């Protein structure tokens, strides 16, 4: 019969029944029910991730309409939405519970430098913290009942390991793996001092510091400052357990061996601090960060006794651009700068990044030329070290060569130095190894910003001699390679 033939055809092709059902179904044209404008960083629209609740009608999604990344609930019936969570912190959704009554997520609710796991009611927005310890949880998986979690956990004094958490037991945090040799644990046992201050606009700026041995506020020490300043999705520099080679290891080394006060600062422009920070670069790239770094110099002088005339700054990639922007636009504020792989002409960079972060691209006339550093090079008054890998496929090597040429044409030959890795990429790692690279940084800072010890004969305490340059040598370049 015809029916038997149809049944046989559907058995041979399991999708045939679905095709027939699709043809029989009457589709209604799509209709816009709610519209809102994006008000934050370039990555948030891709993180919206709308999901239906149990009624298959209401939708929970992520946006920055309240100024920070938070969960929102959309009701199509009334074409309206409301925030489920609110506050000066961010939410990073993971998944819905099986009954769709809870959203599992991580959040910076306790402090911007920490990330904990939560279950959040999709009706009331109530947030119940699952993880207990102070640190950063990532790659978290939560049980269907929302009580237990597995995830990577890191904090200063404890390297990244897999942790088990039982939300019903306050003592449940248990490390399941032991992945690092004792030597690595030795080099990561030092905990920096976290701080925060308000910039000239009243925004909270976060950072951490390493102090030299026997430090006193009246010492008037030089400072080493590391920063990034651009959007990285959900990442930033000032976090628990950020073992970045420039921020953590070299910063600690400069404090212990050379008597510097070492700082890491997240100015406006960084991710993780809300929409205002992430969108701050749009059509004014680098300017907000210069203000915040200038305010940071003032704060460091007041809170730590830093010699404001001897502040060396260092940035990689976007931070390399920011280092140059700071020296060119505020000559005399910073004692010296180290710029690694810094973009100087944004029209050379990925359009997918620049058009969302820096400014729209006009095909008739490249508006990005307005943000080039080349016209500003003539303002340089302080020593600058340019570092780049010849095989960099992220930020092109020509960016450093072009700005170097402009500096030479402007008569700045005695202020600028060019250090090239012939086979290095964006994170270098070519002919120039880590030991040589950071020895170059150390020598440059000592020569330009000056020594940190009060007396020429003063040396590193015996208990710390063992740490010396190896601290900077045995690290990876994960953060700087973005």
Secondary structure, 3 states (H helix, E strand, C coil): CHHHHHHHHHHHCCCHHHHHHHHHCCCCCCCCCCCCCCCCCCCHHHHCCCEECCCCCCEEEEECCCCCCEEEEEECCCCEEEECCCCCCCEEEEEECCCCCEEEEEECCCCCCCEEEEEEECCCCCEEECCCCCCEEEEEEECCCCCEEEEEEEECCEEEEEEEEECCCCCCCEECCCCCCHHHHHHCCCCCEEEEEECCCCCEEEEEEECCCCCCHHHCCCEEEEECCCCCCCCCCCCCCCCCHHHHHHHHHHHHHHCCEEEEEECCCCCCCCHHHHHHHCCCCCHHHHHHHHHHHHHHHHHHCCCCCCEEEEEECHHHHHHHHHHHHCCCCCCEEEEECCCCCHHHCCHHHHHHHCCCCCCCCCHHHHHCCHHHHHHCCCEEEEEEECCCCCCCHHHHHHHHHHHHHCCCCCCEEEEEECCCECCECCCCCHHHHHHHHHHHHHHHCCCCCCCCCCCCCHHHHCCCCHHHHCCCCCCCCC
